[in-house]
């Protein structure tokens, strides 16, 4: 099982560390933070965009499709009814060298990314509260 640690910094900020890498997550000033990093939902959307981009780029490299200008845009909307959650996600994969005959294959590859697959088969989530 993989592991990362989110260490509280101050205000609404956390430093998230994994495999020697770190990123800061925070909240906008309007939500009690200092806006020193993306919010967790923004990281979530970014994780999906990055994962889809990785799968598409890897496939394109394997079959000889140019990846120059490859970009993944992600829009999401929060649904306010209970439970409050991200209720809608739209991913736009921009691939300037997209050959029409490979469109369906690339759509399948994009849909098979780990984050996308995880959302379609909800993982078991356990939350443990510990006092060290």
Residue, then its C-alpha position, 0 to 999 in steps of 0.5 A: x500500500x502506498x503512503x503520503x503524509x499531509x502535515x498541518x502548517x498553519x491556517x488552512x495550509x497543509x504540506x503533503x509529502x510523498x516519495x521525497x516530493x512535497x506540495x502545499x494545499x491551502x484555501x482561498x483567503x475567502x475561506x480562511x486560508x492564505x491562498x498559498x496553494x491549490x485547494x484539495x478539490x483543485x488537486x483532485x481535478x488536477x490529478x485526474x487531468x494529469x493521469x489522463x494526460x499521462x495515459x494519452x501521451x504514453x499511448x501516442x508515443x507508443x503508436x507514433x502520434x506527436x504529443x506537441x501541444x497535448x493539453x488536458x483541461x478539466x472543469x468541475x462543479x460542486x453539487x451543494x446538496x447533501x452530501x456536498x461533493x464534486x458532482x460533475x467533471x468535464x475533461x477536454x483532451x487537446x491533441x493537435x496531431x489527433x488522427x481521426x482513425x485513432x480517436x476512439x482508441x485515444x478515448x478508450x485510453x483516456x477513460x482507462x486512467x487509474x483515477x478515472x477507473x477509481x471513481x467508477x469503482x469506489x474504493x473502500x475508505x477507512x478513516x482512523x483517528x489516532x492520538x500519538 
